[in-house]
Amino acid sequence: MYPSIQIGPLTVWTYGLMIGVALCLAYILGEADFKRRGVAIPIGVFLPSMAVAGLIGAKIDYVIFIQWRVFHRAPWSGGWVAFFHYGYTWFGAVLAGISAAVALARLYKAPVLKVLDVIPVALLGPACGRLGCFLAGDGDYGIPTSLPWGVSFPHGIVPTTARVHPTPLYEMTYALILLAILWRRGRTESYAHAWHGSQLAYYLLGAGICRFFDEFLSRNVKVLAGLTEAQCVSVAFVLVAVALIFLHRRPSTLLQIRCA
């Protein structure tokens, strides 16, 4: 694979490049989404806040749940290497990003759930980021497979000569499909008849289900009841989504019962 690209004297890391592409696309789509839904938060403030919070949250979650042994054993030497040079997590980015969005909604006195309905744009993160992981061969690939589309990463950051599941491409694919579905659903004429928070709920539901099953092909460590951290978080996402949908539908159900 291609962990880095040499452009004259400049070395460009492919993962960082794809994150840059994701931020540029998120700015364009986020601005369009805010305009069509009438959210009065400048995208020039919203996106950098989300990006910084997401990167910090993803890094902290990675250190705590994946590199904690390294960090705890030698916090002032090898631990800091683990913090600054290793990976990020999906859950940490989503949780920190949502927290930043809620804070900005409060600051600009905008409806919180309406602001959080921009969350489908965040799917550009795993879509582009996982392509960066695939190009870098950074160890996010899956378990060995004999399927014809299995790939090897002999020159990756975490090399392997075995043919493995290209799980980053699986995640990229379902992220783009989910983004397309939710973007279409978020059109002005469609969103006008939807309840605020519906985009967030369907994002959590779709992303949670897809990531849960994708993890069965991953090499991630099992942390609880035979499930990885990402699977546990996926279950939580689905439960939150179901709760949001239930709480929205509940008033109309009670009204029908009373009327009867």
Contacts in CASP RR format, 6 or more apart in sequence:
PFRMAT RR
TARGET T0000
AUTHOR 0000-0000-0000
METHOD contacts of the structure
MODEL  1
MYPSIQIGPLTVWTYGLMIGVALCLAYILGEADFKRRGVAIPIGVFLPSM
AVAGLIGAKIDYVIFIQWRVFHRAPWSGGWVAFFHYGYTWFGAVLAGISA
AVALARLYKAPVLKVLDVIPVALLGPACGRLGCFLAGDGDYGIPTSLPWG
VSFPHGIVPTTARVHPTPLYEMTYALILLAILWRRGRTESYAHAWHGSQL
AYYLLGAGICRFFDEFLSRNVKVLAGLTEAQCVSVAFVLVAVALIFLHRR
PSTLLQIRCA
1 134 0 8 1.000
1 135 0 8 1.000
1 136 0 8 1.000
1 137 0 8 1.000
1 153 0 8 1.000
1 155 0 8 1.000
1 156 0 8 1.000
2 14 0 8 1.000
2 135 0 8 1.000
2 136 0 8 1.000
3 13 0 8 1.000
3 14 0 8 1.000
3 15 0 8 1.000
3 135 0 8 1.000
3 136 0 8 1.000
3 137 0 8 1.000
3 138 0 8 1.000
3 155 0 8 1.000
3 156 0 8 1.000
3 157 0 8 1.000
4 11 0 8 1.000
4 12 0 8 1.000
4 13 0 8 1.000
4 14 0 8 1.000
5 11 0 8 1.000
5 12 0 8 1.000
5 14 0 8 1.000
5 17 0 8 1.000
6 12 0 8 1.000
13 136 0 8 1.000
14 132 0 8 1.000
14 135 0 8 1.000
14 136 0 8 1.000
15 129 0 8 1.000
15 132 0 8 1.000
15 133 0 8 1.000
15 135 0 8 1.000
15 136 0 8 1.000
15 138 0 8 1.000
16 132 0 8 1.000
17 132 0 8 1.000
18 128 0 8 1.000
18 129 0 8 1.000
18 131 0 8 1.000
18 132 0 8 1.000
18 135 0 8 1.000
19 125 0 8 1.000
19 128 0 8 1.000
19 129 0 8 1.000
19 132 0 8 1.000
20 128 0 8 1.000
21 128 0 8 1.000
22 124 0 8 1.000
22 125 0 8 1.000
22 127 0 8 1.000
22 128 0 8 1.000
22 129 0 8 1.000
23 47 0 8 1.000
23 51 0 8 1.000
25 124 0 8 1.000
25 128 0 8 1.000
26 47 0 8 1.000
26 51 0 8 1.000
26 121 0 8 1.000
26 122 0 8 1.000
26 124 0 8 1.000
26 125 0 8 1.000
27 43 0 8 1.000
27 44 0 8 1.000
27 47 0 8 1.000
29 121 0 8 1.000
29 124 0 8 1.000
29 183 0 8 1.000
30 43 0 8 1.000
30 46 0 8 1.000
30 47 0 8 1.000
30 118 0 8 1.000
30 121 0 8 1.000
31 43 0 8 1.000
33 39 0 8 1.000
33 118 0 8 1.000
33 120 0 8 1.000
33 121 0 8 1.000
33 183 0 8 1.000
33 186 0 8 1.000
34 41 0 8 1.000
34 43 0 8 1.000
34 46 0 8 1.000
34 118 0 8 1.000
36 186 0 8 1.000
36 187 0 8 1.000
36 188 0 8 1.000
36 191 0 8 1.000
37 114 0 8 1.000
37 117 0 8 1.000
37 118 0 8 1.000
37 186 0 8 1.000
37 188 0 8 1.000
37 191 0 8 1.000
39 110 0 8 1.000
39 114 0 8 1.000
39 115 0 8 1.000
39 118 0 8 1.000
40 108 0 8 1.000
40 110 0 8 1.000
41 104 0 8 1.000
41 105 0 8 1.000
41 108 0 8 1.000
41 110 0 8 1.000
41 115 0 8 1.000
45 104 0 8 1.000
46 101 0 8 1.000
46 104 0 8 1.000
46 118 0 8 1.000
49 100 0 8 1.000
49 103 0 8 1.000
49 104 0 8 1.000
50 97 0 8 1.000
50 100 0 8 1.000
50 101 0 8 1.000
50 122 0 8 1.000
52 100 0 8 1.000
53 96 0 8 1.000
53 97 0 8 1.000
53 99 0 8 1.000
53 100 0 8 1.000
54 92 0 8 1.000
54 93 0 8 1.000
54 94 0 8 1.000
54 96 0 8 1.000
54 97 0 8 1.000
54 100 0 8 1.000
55 88 0 8 1.000
55 93 0 8 1.000
56 96 0 8 1.000
57 92 0 8 1.000
57 93 0 8 1.000
57 95 0 8 1.000
57 96 0 8 1.000
57 97 0 8 1.000
58 87 0 8 1.000
58 88 0 8 1.000
58 89 0 8 1.000
58 90 0 8 1.000
58 92 0 8 1.000
58 93 0 8 1.000
58 96 0 8 1.000
59 83 0 8 1.000
59 87 0 8 1.000
59 88 0 8 1.000
60 92 0 8 1.000
60 96 0 8 1.000
61 88 0 8 1.000
61 89 0 8 1.000
61 91 0 8 1.000
61 92 0 8 1.000
61 93 0 8 1.000
61 95 0 8 1.000
62 86 0 8 1.000
62 87 0 8 1.000
62 88 0 8 1.000
62 89 0 8 1.000
62 92 0 8 1.000
63 71 0 8 1.000
63 82 0 8 1.000
63 83 0 8 1.000
65 89 0 8 1.000
65 223 0 8 1.000
65 229 0 8 1.000
66 87 0 8 1.000
66 89 0 8 1.000
66 221 0 8 1.000
66 229 0 8 1.000
67 79 0 8 1.000
67 82 0 8 1.000
67 83 0 8 1.000
67 86 0 8 1.000
70 78 0 8 1.000
70 79 0 8 1.000
70 81 0 8 1.000
70 82 0 8 1.000
71 78 0 8 1.000
71 79 0 8 1.000
71 80 0 8 1.000
71 82 0 8 1.000
71 83 0 8 1.000
73 79 0 8 1.000
87 138 0 8 1.000
89 229 0 8 1.000
89 230 0 8 1.000
90 126 0 8 1.000
90 211 0 8 1.000
90 230 0 8 1.000
90 233 0 8 1.000
91 229 0 8 1.000
91 230 0 8 1.000
91 233 0 8 1.000
93 122 0 8 1.000
93 125 0 8 1.000
94 122 0 8 1.000
97 122 0 8 1.000
98 116 0 8 1.000
98 119 0 8 1.000
101 112 0 8 1.000
101 115 0 8 1.000
101 116 0 8 1.000
101 118 0 8 1.000
101 119 0 8 1.000
102 112 0 8 1.000
102 115 0 8 1.000
102 116 0 8 1.000
104 110 0 8 1.000
104 115 0 8 1.000
105 111 0 8 1.000
105 112 0 8 1.000
105 114 0 8 1.000
105 115 0 8 1.000
105 116 0 8 1.000
106 112 0 8 1.000
111 196 0 8 1.000
113 196 0 8 1.000
113 197 0 8 1.000
113 200 0 8 1.000
114 196 0 8 1.000
114 197 0 8 1.000
116 197 0 8 1.000
116 199 0 8 1.000
116 200 0 8 1.000
117 186 0 8 1.000
117 191 0 8 1.000
117 196 0 8 1.000
117 197 0 8 1.000
117 198 0 8 1.000
117 199 0 8 1.000
117 200 0 8 1.000
118 199 0 8 1.000
119 199 0 8 1.000
119 200 0 8 1.000
119 203 0 8 1.000
120 178 0 8 1.000
120 179 0 8 1.000
120 182 0 8 1.000
120 183 0 8 1.000
120 186 0 8 1.000
120 199 0 8 1.000
120 203 0 8 1.000
121 179 0 8 1.000
122 203 0 8 1.000
123 175 0 8 1.000
123 176 0 8 1.000
123 178 0 8 1.000
123 179 0 8 1.000
123 182 0 8 1.000
123 203 0 8 1.000
123 207 0 8 1.000
124 175 0 8 1.000
124 179 0 8 1.000
125 175 0 8 1.000
126 171 0 8 1.000
126 172 0 8 1.000
126 175 0 8 1.000
127 172 0 8 1.000
127 175 0 8 1.000
127 176 0 8 1.000
127 179 0 8 1.000
128 172 0 8 1.000
129 168 0 8 1.000
129 172 0 8 1.000
130 140 0 8 1.000
130 168 0 8 1.000
130 169 0 8 1.000
130 171 0 8 1.000
130 172 0 8 1.000
130 175 0 8 1.000
131 168 0 8 1.000
131 169 0 8 1.000
131 172 0 8 1.000
132 168 0 8 1.000
133 139 0 8 1.000
133 140 0 8 1.000
133 168 0 8 1.000
134 140 0 8 1.000
134 141 0 8 1.000
134 166 0 8 1.000
134 168 0 8 1.000
134 169 0 8 1.000
134 172 0 8 1.000
136 156 0 8 1.000
136 157 0 8 1.000
137 153 0 8 1.000
137 156 0 8 1.000
137 157 0 8 1.000
137 158 0 8 1.000
137 159 0 8 1.000
138 156 0 8 1.000
138 157 0 8 1.000
138 158 0 8 1.000
139 153 0 8 1.000
139 157 0 8 1.000
139 158 0 8 1.000
139 160 0 8 1.000
139 219 0 8 1.000
140 167 0 8 1.000
140 168 0 8 1.000
140 218 0 8 1.000
141 151 0 8 1.000
141 153 0 8 1.000
141 160 0 8 1.000
141 164 0 8 1.000
141 165 0 8 1.000
141 166 0 8 1.000
141 167 0 8 1.000
141 168 0 8 1.000
141 219 0 8 1.000
142 164 0 8 1.000
142 165 0 8 1.000
142 166 0 8 1.000
142 167 0 8 1.000
142 217 0 8 1.000
142 218 0 8 1.000
142 219 0 8 1.000
143 164 0 8 1.000
143 165 0 8 1.000
143 217 0 8 1.000
143 218 0 8 1.000
143 219 0 8 1.000
144 162 0 8 1.000
144 163 0 8 1.000
144 164 0 8 1.000
144 165 0 8 1.000
145 163 0 8 1.000
145 164 0 8 1.000
145 165 0 8 1.000
145 217 0 8 1.000
146 163 0 8 1.000
147 165 0 8 1.000
149 166 0 8 1.000
150 163 0 8 1.000
150 164 0 8 1.000
150 165 0 8 1.000
150 166 0 8 1.000
151 163 0 8 1.000
151 164 0 8 1.000
151 166 0 8 1.000
152 160 0 8 1.000
152 161 0 8 1.000
152 162 0 8 1.000
152 163 0 8 1.000
152 164 0 8 1.000
153 159 0 8 1.000
153 160 0 8 1.000
153 164 0 8 1.000
154 160 0 8 1.000
154 161 0 8 1.000
165 217 0 8 1.000
167 214 0 8 1.000
167 217 0 8 1.000
167 218 0 8 1.000
170 214 0 8 1.000
170 217 0 8 1.000
171 210 0 8 1.000
171 211 0 8 1.000
171 214 0 8 1.000
174 210 0 8 1.000
174 214 0 8 1.000
175 207 0 8 1.000
178 203 0 8 1.000
178 206 0 8 1.000
178 207 0 8 1.000
178 210 0 8 1.000
182 199 0 8 1.000
182 202 0 8 1.000
182 203 0 8 1.000
184 190 0 8 1.000
185 191 0 8 1.000
185 194 0 8 1.000
185 199 0 8 1.000
185 202 0 8 1.000
186 194 0 8 1.000
186 199 0 8 1.000
191 199 0 8 1.000
195 248 0 8 1.000
197 244 0 8 1.000
198 244 0 8 1.000
198 248 0 8 1.000
200 244 0 8 1.000
201 240 0 8 1.000
201 241 0 8 1.000
201 244 0 8 1.000
201 245 0 8 1.000
201 248 0 8 1.000
202 241 0 8 1.000
203 241 0 8 1.000
204 237 0 8 1.000
204 238 0 8 1.000
204 240 0 8 1.000
204 241 0 8 1.000
204 244 0 8 1.000
205 237 0 8 1.000
205 238 0 8 1.000
205 241 0 8 1.000
205 242 0 8 1.000
205 245 0 8 1.000
206 241 0 8 1.000
207 234 0 8 1.000
207 237 0 8 1.000
208 233 0 8 1.000
208 234 0 8 1.000
208 235 0 8 1.000
208 237 0 8 1.000
208 238 0 8 1.000
208 241 0 8 1.000
209 234 0 8 1.000
209 238 0 8 1.000
211 230 0 8 1.000
211 231 0 8 1.000
211 233 0 8 1.000
211 234 0 8 1.000
212 230 0 8 1.000
212 231 0 8 1.000
212 234 0 8 1.000
212 235 0 8 1.000
212 238 0 8 1.000
215 227 0 8 1.000
215 228 0 8 1.000
215 230 0 8 1.000
215 231 0 8 1.000
215 234 0 8 1.000
218 228 0 8 1.000
218 230 0 8 1.000
220 228 0 8 1.000
220 229 0 8 1.000
220 230 0 8 1.000
221 228 0 8 1.000
221 229 0 8 1.000
222 228 0 8 1.000
223 229 0 8 1.000
223 232 0 8 1.000
224 232 0 8 1.000
227 235 0 8 1.000
END
